[in-house]
Amino acid sequence: MYIFLTILDVLVCLGLIAVILMQSSKSTGVSGVIGGASEQFFGKKKGMDELLSRISSVLAAVFFVLTLLIAIIY
């Protein structure tokens, strides 16, 4: 059971990292200025950002619960 939870925890962690890296940044630095100009012409995909935000919230909650279960079992 411990090994299964640990493997599941690692997979959820990797998924969480991937989803967070896929989200667009909200910075207004130099890259934000360049990106902001392109968004005026091509538009921003709000639906994808909202979906990635929800997925990251769910994965973070699952990661939290799994980590607590592993700590309790071990």
CORPE-V392280 format. One record per pair of residues at least 12 apart in sequence whose C-alpha atoms are under 6 Angstrom apart, sorted by the first residue. I is the first residue (numbers start at 1). J is the second residue. D is the distance in Angstrom with one decimal. If there is no record, write none. Layout:
BEGIN
I,J,D ; I,J,D
END
This chain:
BEGIN
16,56,5.9 ; 16,59,5.8
END
